[in-house]
Amino acid sequence: MEQAAITYDLTTHKGQSVIFVRSAYNSEFNRWVRQLTGVRWSRSEKAWYVPDSPHYRNKFGLALPLAGKDVLAQIAPVNQPALQRFIETLQLRSYSPSTLRTYRNEFAQLLYVLKTTSVDTLDPERLRSYFLYCVNTLKLSENTLHSRINAIKFYFEQVLGRERLFVEIPRPKKKLILPNVLAVGQIGKLFAQLANLKHKTMIYLAYSAGLRVSEVVNLKIKDIHSERMVINIRGAKGKKDRMVALSQGILELLRKYYSVYKPKDWLFEGQYAGEPYSTRSLQQIFHRAKTSARILQDVTFHSLRHSYATHLHEAGTDIKLIQELLGHNDLKTTLRYTHVSNRTLANVKSPFDSLNLEKE
């Protein structure tokens, strides 16, 4: 595979240091990239990625510094106090471990490039030049660039208190990425591939209540409130608690599951006693079921949540109620489902159907 046809983006994704591998779509590239060990597909970035490791650094001929621990070790002493203050401020504001890692790594990339120049001396023009470097030389995607800007903005505004510094720096336009949604019939085909009671219960539950994979595995027995027919979701994304409806059919399945597995604390126990089920394992179960059901669309476990919201909208549920059930802060996030719902599209008649064409 010719390296000139490929671009590499070194960044963090889901709290991990990764390398995005991009190229114009062609069958040769697809065959090549699928053979890479540990390669995964990012729906949000629409790109393949692999772990950021020395192996792939050598394979791809990359000279840029590693993200994470390696780049942290190469930050000049003059900027080490800035990094420490940055991390401490994130901790004091109780940011999640995943957000802290992402912000730390993105801010560290700037500190590495500065070498012995103090980050505190940068003005808007110097920052603008750095972000142009990220676009033109590093070729960061829009999402990654937003993440890096947010991390650096946090330092200057929240740590140094320079609130007006970023007014003059434009941001890249965000892509409108519509969620991938399964049809009700496809959900049925996928469910039909699940023979194991535990696997079936977890995936049925995720779709029935629009749960994230992390929310499923972090459920405890006490979170199922059968008297009120609700499920308590605790400490979800954004450290928010919420309640969702408990389906009668799911309650019956949960009772059957409980009688067989008899969990102690976590509703779905993992391989080792006292630990919850692995998110990675549950995602793999979904992927195997999807493959067995011959579903060709690019869907992931999270697509069950997208499908739940879309199917609610198609059934006439108010969009504000869907927002509350999903735990979205911004209604705009929930409104994405109106773009993929067939609630209104089903009533649209294509002008093609009005043509009097001879049937072959």
C-alpha positions in Angstrom: 0.0 0.0 0.0 1.5 3.4 -1.0 2.2 5.5 2.1 1.6 8.8 0.1 -2.0 7.8 -0.3 -2.5 7.7 3.5 -2.7 10.4 6.2 -2.1 9.7 9.9 -3.6 11.7 12.8 -2.0 11.2 16.2 -4.5 12.1 19.0 -6.6 10.8 21.8 -9.9 9.0 21.2 -12.2 7.8 24.1 -9.4 8.6 26.5 -6.8 6.5 24.7 -3.8 7.5 22.6 -4.4 6.4 19.0 -3.4 6.9 15.4 -6.2 7.6 12.9 -5.4 6.1 9.5 -7.2 7.8 6.6 -7.3 7.5 2.8 -9.7 8.1 0.0 -12.0 5.2 -0.2 -10.8 2.3 -2.3 -10.9 -1.5 -2.0 -7.1 -1.8 -1.8 -6.9 0.5 1.2 -9.8 -1.2 3.0 -8.2 -4.6 2.6 -4.8 -3.3 3.9 -6.2 -1.4 6.9 -8.4 -4.3 8.0 -5.4 -6.5 8.4 -3.8 -4.2 11.0 -3.7 -5.8 14.5 -6.1 -4.0 16.9 -7.6 -1.7 14.2 -11.1 -0.4 15.0 -13.6 1.8 13.2 -14.7 5.2 14.7 -18.2 6.1 13.7 -17.8 9.7 15.0 -14.6 10.3 13.0 -15.6 8.1 10.1 -12.1 6.6 10.1 -10.0 3.6 11.1 -7.6 3.8 14.1 -5.0 1.8 15.8 -3.3 2.1 19.2 -0.5 4.7 19.3 2.5 2.4 19.9 6.1 2.2 18.9 5.2 -0.7 16.6 2.8 1.5 14.5 5.1 4.5 14.8 7.8 2.4 13.0 5.4 0.8 10.6 4.0 4.2 9.5 7.3 6.1 9.5 6.0 8.7 12.0 8.4 11.1 13.7 5.9 13.0 15.8 6.0 12.4 19.6 3.8 9.9 21.2 0.7 11.1 23.1 0.2 10.2 26.7 3.2 9.3 29.0 5.9 9.7 26.3 5.0 13.2 25.4 4.5 14.1 29.0 8.1 13.0 29.8 9.4 15.3 27.0 7.9 18.6 28.2 10.5 21.2 29.1 10.9 22.0 32.8 9.7 25.6 32.2 6.2 24.2 31.3 6.0 21.4 33.9 4.3 23.7 36.5 1.7 24.8 33.9 0.8 21.1 33.2 0.6 20.4 37.0 -1.7 23.4 37.6 -3.8 22.3 34.6 -4.3 18.8 35.9 -5.0 20.0 39.5 -7.7 22.4 38.2 -9.4 19.6 36.2 -9.3 17.5 39.4 -10.8 20.3 41.5 -13.6 20.7 39.1 -14.3 16.9 39.3 -13.8 16.2 35.6 -14.2 12.5 34.7 -11.0 10.4 34.4 -11.6 10.1 30.6 -12.0 13.9 30.1 -9.0 14.5 32.3 -6.8 12.2 30.2 -8.0 13.7 26.9 -7.5 17.3 28.0 -4.1 16.5 29.6 -2.9 14.8 26.4 -4.2 17.5 24.1 -2.6 20.3 26.2 0.6 18.3 26.5 0.9 18.3 22.7 1.1 22.1 22.7 3.7 22.1 25.5 5.8 19.7 23.6 5.9 21.9 20.5 6.8 24.9 22.6 9.9 23.3 24.0 11.6 25.9 26.2 9.0 28.7 25.5 6.7 29.3 28.4 3.1 28.6 27.5 2.0 31.6 29.7 3.7 34.0 27.3 1.5 33.0 24.3 -0.8 35.6 22.8 -3.8 35.1 20.5 -1.6 35.4 17.3 0.8 32.7 18.5 -2.1 30.4 19.4 -3.7 31.0 16.1 -0.5 30.0 14.3 -0.4 26.8 16.4 -3.9 25.9 15.5 -3.1 26.5 11.8 -0.1 24.1 12.3 -2.6 21.5 13.7 -4.8 21.9 10.6 -2.2 22.2 7.8 0.7 20.1 9.1 -0.9 17.6 11.6 -4.1 17.5 9.5 -6.2 17.0 12.6 -9.9 16.2 12.1 -12.6 18.7 13.1 -13.5 16.7 16.2 -9.8 16.4 17.4 -9.1 20.0 16.7 -12.2 21.0 18.8 -10.9 18.8 21.6 -7.4 20.4 21.5 -8.9 24.0 21.4 -11.1 23.1 24.3 -8.2 21.8 26.4 -6.0 24.9 25.6 -8.9 27.2 26.2 -9.5 25.6 29.6 -5.9 26.4 30.6 -5.9 30.1 29.6 -9.4 30.8 30.8 -9.9 28.6 33.9 -6.3 28.3 35.1 -4.8 31.7 34.1 -8.2 33.6 34.1 -7.7 35.2 30.6 -11.3 34.9 29.5 -11.1 37.1 26.3 -8.1 35.4 24.8 -10.0 33.1 22.5 -12.5 35.6 21.1 -10.4 36.2 17.9 -9.6 32.6 17.2 -12.1 30.9 14.8 -13.3 27.4 15.4 -13.7 24.7 12.7 -17.2 24.0 11.6 -18.5 20.8 13.2 -19.9 18.1 11.0 -23.5 17.1 11.3 -23.2 13.4 11.8 -26.5 11.6 11.8 -26.8 8.5 14.1 -26.9 5.0 12.5 -30.3 3.5 13.3 -31.5 -0.1 13.0 -35.0 -0.8 11.7 -37.3 -2.6 14.1 -37.1 -5.7 11.9 -33.3 -5.6 12.1 -33.5 -5.4 15.9 -35.5 -8.6 15.9 -33.0 -10.4 13.6 -30.1 -9.3 15.9 -31.9 -10.4 19.0 -32.6 -13.8 17.4 -28.9 -14.5 17.4 -28.6 -14.3 21.2 -28.9 -17.7 22.8 -27.0 -17.0 26.1 -29.5 -15.7 28.7 -27.0 -13.3 30.2 -26.1 -11.8 26.8 -29.7 -11.6 25.8 -30.7 -9.8 29.0 -28.0 -7.2 28.7 -28.7 -6.4 25.1 -32.5 -6.5 25.4 -32.2 -4.2 28.4 -30.0 -1.7 26.5 -32.5 -1.3 23.7 -35.5 -1.3 25.9 -34.3 1.7 27.9 -31.9 3.4 25.5 -28.8 2.7 27.7 -25.2 3.3 26.9 -22.9 0.2 27.2 -21.3 1.7 30.3 -24.7 2.2 31.9 -25.7 -1.4 31.3 -22.6 -2.9 32.9 -22.6 -0.4 35.9 -26.2 -1.3 36.9 -26.6 -2.8 40.4 -29.5 -5.0 41.6 -30.8 -2.1 43.7 -31.1 0.1 40.6 -34.0 -2.0 39.3 -37.2 -0.6 41.0 -39.9 -3.1 40.1 -42.5 -1.6 42.3 -42.3 1.7 40.5 -41.3 0.1 37.1 -38.3 2.3 36.7 -34.5 1.9 36.4 -32.2 4.2 38.2 -29.2 5.2 36.1 -26.5 6.5 38.5 -23.4 8.6 37.6 -24.0 8.4 33.9 -22.2 10.6 31.3 -21.7 14.1 32.8 -22.1 12.6 36.3 -25.8 12.8 36.0 -28.4 10.5 37.5 -31.7 9.8 35.7 -34.6 7.4 35.7 -35.9 5.5 32.7 -39.0 3.3 32.3 -38.7 -0.4 33.1 -40.4 -2.6 30.4 -42.7 -5.3 31.8 -41.2 -7.8 29.3 -37.7 -6.8 30.5 -38.7 -7.2 34.1 -39.8 -10.8 33.4 -36.6 -11.5 31.6 -34.6 -10.0 34.5 -36.4 -12.2 37.0 -35.5 -15.3 34.9 -31.9 -14.1 34.6 -31.7 -13.5 38.4 -33.0 -17.0 39.2 -30.3 -18.6 37.1 -27.2 -16.4 37.8 -28.0 -15.0 41.3 -25.8 -11.9 41.1 -24.8 -10.4 44.5 -24.2 -6.7 43.9 -23.6 -5.8 40.3 -26.6 -6.8 38.1 -24.2 -8.2 35.5 -21.1 -9.6 37.2 -17.9 -10.0 35.3 -15.3 -12.8 35.1 -13.9 -12.0 38.5 -16.0 -11.8 41.7 -17.0 -8.3 42.8 -16.4 -6.8 39.4 -19.0 -5.6 36.8 -19.1 -7.1 33.3 -16.6 -5.7 30.8 -17.9 -3.1 28.3 -15.5 -4.5 25.7 -16.9 -8.0 26.1 -20.5 -6.7 25.8 -19.6 -4.7 22.6 -18.0 -7.9 21.2 -21.2 -9.8 21.9 -23.2 -7.2 20.0 -20.8 -7.3 17.0 -21.0 -11.1 16.7 -24.8 -10.9 16.8 -24.8 -8.2 14.2 -22.5 -10.3 11.9 -24.6 -13.4 12.4 -27.8 -11.4 11.6 -26.1 -10.2 8.3 -26.7 -6.5 9.1 -24.5 -4.6 6.7 -25.0 -1.1 8.1 -22.1 0.4 10.1 -23.7 0.0 13.5 -22.3 -0.4 17.0 -23.7 -1.2 20.5 -24.5 2.5 20.8 -26.8 2.2 17.8 -29.2 0.4 20.1 -29.6 3.7 22.0 -30.0 5.6 18.7 -32.6 3.1 17.6 -34.5 3.4 20.9 -34.7 7.2 20.5 -35.7 7.1 16.8 -38.3 4.4 17.3 -39.8 6.4 20.2 -40.0 9.5 17.9 -41.6 7.4 15.1 -44.2 6.2 17.6 -45.1 9.8 18.4 -43.3 10.4 21.7 -42.6 14.0 22.4 -39.0 15.1 21.7 -38.6 16.8 25.1 -39.5 13.5 26.8 -37.0 11.7 24.7 -34.4 14.2 25.7 -35.1 13.5 29.4 -35.1 9.8 28.9 -31.7 10.0 27.2 -30.3 12.4 29.7 -29.2 15.0 27.1 -28.4 18.5 28.3 -29.0 20.2 25.0 -32.2 19.6 23.0 -30.1 20.0 19.8 -28.5 16.7 20.5 -31.9 14.9 20.7 -33.2 16.7 17.6 -30.7 14.6 15.5 -33.2 11.8 15.8 -35.8 13.8 13.9 -33.5 13.7 10.9 -33.4 9.9 10.7 -36.9 9.2 11.9 -39.4 8.1 9.2 -42.2 9.7 11.1 -42.6 12.4 8.4 -40.7 10.8 5.6 -43.2 8.0 5.4 -45.8 10.5 4.2 -43.5 11.8 1.5 -44.4 10.5 -2.0 -41.5 10.6 -4.5 -42.3 12.3 -7.8 -40.8 9.3 -9.4 -43.8 7.2 -8.4 -46.0 9.6 -10.5 -44.2 8.8 -13.7 -46.0 6.5 -16.2 -43.0 4.4 -17.0 -43.3 1.1 -18.8 -42.6 -1.9 -16.7 -39.8 -4.0 -18.1 
